[in-house]
Amino acid sequence: MTEDILINISPYETRVAVIQQGAVQELHLERTSQKGYVGNVYLGKVARVLPGMQSAFIDIGLGRAAFLHIADIRESRNERAHGGQHLTPIEKLLFEGQTLMVQVIKDPIGTKGARLSTQISIAGRMLVYLPYDPHIGISQRIESEAERSQLRDRLQSLLAPDEKGGYIVRTQAEDATDEELAADIAYLRKLWGIMQQQARTQGAPWLLHEDLTLAQRVLRDVVGADTASIQVDSRENFAKLLAWAREFTPSVVGRLSHYAGERPLFDLYNADEEITRALSRRVDLKSGGYLIIDQTEALTTIDVNTGGFVGGRNFDDTIFKTNLEAAQAIARQLRLRNLGGIVILDFIDMENPEHREAVLAELRKALARDRTRITLNGFTQLGLVEMTRKRTRESLTHMLCESCPTCGGRGHVKTARTVCYEILREILREARQFNPKEFRVLASQSVVDLFLEEESQNLAALGDFTGKPISLQVEGIYSQEQYDIILV
C-alpha cells in the first residue's frame, strides 16, 4: 500500500502527516519550544541515589532531574544477561556527584522527568551503533533467516578486527551495498569519537549529542519502499533536507519535492480536521458505531459501541461487523494519537469464539503497520483485550491540550444547584463566626438566576435565620463553579 508524506515546516513547529488511501494514518509533531529529548546523549551528574527504589536522579541540565533505574545501567544489565545470582545494588555502582554519560530513552511526561540509560546507542541511516555492547543484531522486521544470516556475515566482514562496539542492522539496510554500510560505520565511529572527546573536556551537565530534527528523522526512519512522495512546504528547509538526504539517505532524494501550491499543504488531505478529530473523545465509525477513547495517567481505555448500526442479518452479525471495523479504527487511532503504555480494549461482547478470533486476527493485521513496538494479548475472562504500545513521547492530546481550567481535568462541572447549596452552607458557616451587616454573593449568571427563581425561598429563609440581608451580584468572568462571599 503506497503512502505519501507531507512535511509542514514553520519557525515554531514541524508537522508531518503520513497519508494512505487519501486518509491520514500517522501524525508527528515537534515544536521548537517543546522539542523532544529522546536519543540525546548527555554528560550528567548524579544528584541523588535512592537505594530503596534502586534508582538515581541525574542532573542533565533540563531543569528537572532525570530518572535512572538500575535495570538501565549497563553494568547491571550485563550481570543479568550472564545470569548473575547476586546483583550489585545501585549504591555500589553510583555515588552523588559522579559524572556519567547517559542517553534519554523516554521524554519527560506529565510530572515525571526524562528516563535515562547508560547503554548508549547512536542511530545511523542503516545501522545503530552500540559502543558498549559487542554483538551484531538484526532488525526483527527482517524475517527471513537466510537474509538475516547474510546481513550479519556482510557486516562482520566490514568491521575491523579490534572493533569494540556492536551494531544493530536496521530494516533500511536490506538492500544496502557494502559501500553504504561501510560509510555508515565510518560516520557512526566518527560521531562517537567526537562525543568521547567532549566527555573528557567538558563539565557536567553537558549535551554531547542531539538527535536529528523531526523532518530528518522522518527521512531516516519513516520513509520506506511504499513511500511514493515526500512534499515539503518550506523552500528553505526543502533545500536543507535535500542536502542532508543526498549525504545520508540518497534513496529518498528522487521522491523529495517542494510544495509551492496556494492551498496550505495540510489542507490537501484535510489533515488539520483530522488533528481536531484526534483530540475528540468519540470516534464515529462508517457503519454507525463509535469508539469512546479515555486517556488516563496509567492507561488508555477504548470502548466499542454499536450506536446506530443495525445492518446485520441478526444481532450477533451486527456486533461482529462493528467489532471488525472497530479493530481497524483502533489501530489507526493509536498511531494518530500516539497513545502508549497499557491499552484496554472493550469490544462488544461476542458469544461466538470464531468471531472473537476473527476480530483478534483483524486487530493484529491492522497493528502490523505500526512502527512502534506492540504487545497484544488475547481476550481476558472479562472479555477485554489487553495490549501495550511503547511510549517514548507525549501523546497528541498532551502535546496540544491542557487541563480545562473550569473543571480541572475532571471532564464535568458541578451543577448550578450544587453550587447554590455550597453557597448557602458557606454563608451559614460565616454567620456563625462573624457579624457583618450584609452578605454579598458574587457568582456566575446561571447560579444567580437559580437563586432568583427556584432557590429564592431557600435564600430568603437563610436570610431570616441569620438576620442579615443577602444580596446577589453576577460576575461574567466566573465559571459556574466559581463564587465569592463578601462580608459587608
C-alpha positions, -999 to +999 in steps of 0.1 A: +000+000+000+016+033-012+018+063+011+026+100+008+043+121+034+035+158+040+060+179+059+047+213+071+075+234+085+072+268+102+096+287+125+078+275+156+068+239+147+072+210+123+042+188+115+043+155+095+013+136+082+015+101+066-013+096+041-026+062+028-056+058+005-064+095+010-066+094+048-042+105+075-027+074+091+000+090+113+007+124+127+041+136+141+045+170+158+076+188+171+075+223+185+106+244+187+098+253+223+090+217+232+115+197+213+118+161+224+150+147+241+148+110+232+181+099+217+201+128+231+233+119+249+244+139+279+272+141+304+252+141+336+259+144+373+244+121+399+222+143+421+208+116+444+209+079+448+178+061+461+188+026+474+152+018+484+140+023+448+173+011+432+172+043+412+190+076+409+182+112+399+207+126+373+212+163+366+215+166+328+206+203+326+169+201+318+157+219+349+141+188+362+162+159+373+161+128+351+155+093+363+179+063+360+168+028+372+192+001+379+178-020+351+190+007+326+226+007+340+250-010+316+269-030+343+237-042+359+223-053+325+254-073+318+251-090+352+215-100+344+224-112+309+251-136+324+226-150+349+241-133+380+227-145+413+237-116+435+233-084+415+253-053+426+230-028+442+228+007+427+246+023+458+277+003+449+276+014+412+268+052+416+276+079+441+264+115+445+285+139+424+296+112+400+299+122+363+280+098+340+274+095+302+237+089+298+211+088+270+174+098+271+152+068+263+119+084+274+109+121+273+096+139+304+058+131+306+035+150+329+052+154+363+078+127+355+114+136+345+131+120+315+142+084+318+178+076+311+200+047+302+238+043+303+236+018+274+244+043+246+230+037+211+236+060+181+213+057+152+226+060+116+208+056+083+212+018+081+229+008+114+226+016+151+260+017+168+263+002+204+296+014+217+295-008+249+277-039+235+299-060+212+274-080+193+256-078+159+218-077+160+193-077+131+160-058+129+130-080+138+112-067+107+137-087+086+121-121+090+140-143+065+166-163+085+188-166+053+187-128+048+194-122+085+224-145+084+237-129+052+235-094+066+253-104+098+281-120+078+284-090+055+286-066+083+311-087+102+334-087+072+333-048+072+343-044+108+379-040+120+394-070+139+398-048+170+362-035+169+350-029+204+314-019+199+284-037+183+257-028+157+221-034+150+212-037+113+181-016+106+154-025+081+167+001+056+199-020+052+181-049+035+191-037+000+223-017+010+256-022-007+288-028+012+299+007+004+268+022+020+273+000+051+309+010+054+300+047+050+275+043+079+301+026+101+326+054+095+300+081+102+290+065+135+325+059+146+334+095+139+303+107+158+312+085+188+348+098+188+336+134+189+313+125+219+341+109+238+364+138+232+337+162+246+331+140+276+368+143+285+370+180+281+335+194+292+320+196+326+286+181+336+258+187+327+266+189+290+248+179+258+271+156+239+249+146+211+215+158+199+191+137+179+181+147+144+152+171+137+117+156+131+120+161+093+154+144+092+141+115+114+112+111+090+136+107+061+157+083+080+130+062+098+096+066+083+103+067+045+102+031+031+097+012-001+060+021-001+066+058+001+056+074-032+063+111-025+076+134+003+063+170+000+079+199+020+061+233+020+092+254+030+116+262+002+145+270+026+140+238+046+135+218+015+169+228+003+184+218+037+166+185+037+177+178+001+213+184+010+210+162+041+193+134+022+219+134-006+245+127+021+227+103+044+196+089+026+202+092-011+174+067-019+148+092-009+161+122-030+140+113-061+108+113-040+115+146-022+098+177-036+090+213-027+053+220-025+046+255-038+008+254-042-015+282-030-035+260-006-018+251+026-002+216+023-022+200+051-055+212+036-049+189+006-059+159+027-079+177+055-050+169+079-060+198+102-095+185+105-081+151+113-060+166+141-091+182+156-110+148+154-080+131+170-085+152+201-121+142+205-132+115+230-156+100+205-147+085+171-175+077+147-173+046+125-187+045+090-212+018+099-228+040+126-210+025+155-184+045+175-154+044+198-150+061+232-114+068+240-104+078+275-068+085+283-056+085+320-023+087+337-019+049+340-036+035+309-059+042+279-093+026+276-112+022+242-148+012+243-166-001+212-204+007+208-228-003+180-245+031+180-270+033+151-256+003+132-284-023+125-272-035+092-265-072+101-288-101+094-291-107+132-277-091+164-246-113+165-238-104+129-242-067+137-219-069+167-193-089+147-192-064+118-190-035+142-160-051+161-142-058+128-145-022+117-135-010+152-103-031+151-091-012+120-101+021+136-084+014+169-051+006+152-053+039+133-063+059+164-033+045+183-010+058+156-028+091+151-029+100+188+004+084+196-012+065+225+013+045+246+016+024+277-012+000+287-043+000+264-075-018+274-099-026+245-136-033+253-151-048+222-188-055+222-194-089+238-193-118+213-206-153+222-191-170+191-154-180+197-148-178+159-159-142+159-135-134+187-106-150+169-115-132+137-116-098+154-083-105+172-067-115+138-080-083+122-066-063+150-032-080+147-032-073+110-040-037+115-014-032+142+013-048+120+015-014+101+026+004+133+063+014+136+061+013+174+066-020+193+033-035+204+024-065+226-011-078+221-028-104+244-060-122+237-094-118+254-094-120+291-121-137+312-139-104+314-140-101+276-114-074+274-083-072+252-051-061+269-022-046+249+008-024+254+023+001+229+058+015+236+056+051+249+086+073+243+069+107+236+039+126+248+006+117+232-010+141+207-036+152+234-009+160+259+011+180+233-018+201+221-040+204+251-040+212+288-065+205+316-097+226+314-094+255+339-131+252+347-134+215+355-097+209+364-095+180+340-125+161+355-145+164+323-176+177+341-186+206+363-209+209+393-245+218+385-257+253+393-279+239+421-250+221+437-231+254+437-262+272+452-263+248+481-225+252+487-230+289+489-259+286+514-237+263+536-208+288+534-230+317+544-242+298+574-207+289+583-196+326+580-226+338+600-215+317+630-180+332+631-186+369+620-213+396+624-214+415+591-241+439+581-247+421+548-236+390+528-229+398+492-227+368+469-206+371+436-214+342+413-220+332+376-252+341+358-266+306+360-261+304+398-276+339+404-306+330+381-313+299+401-312+318+433-337+344+420-361+317+407-363+281+421-339+286+451-353+321+461-373+306+490-342+288+505-322+320+501-348+341+519-351+315+547-314+316+553-315+355+554-343+353+580-324+327+600-291+347+601-309+380+605-287+395+577-296+406+542-281+385+513-275+403+480-266+388+447-241+401+420-234+385+386-197+381+377-194+374+339-159+361+341-167+335+367-172+299+357-203+280+370-183+266+400-166+299+410-181+322+436-171+346+464-189+357+495-181+392+507-188+403+542-200+439+541 
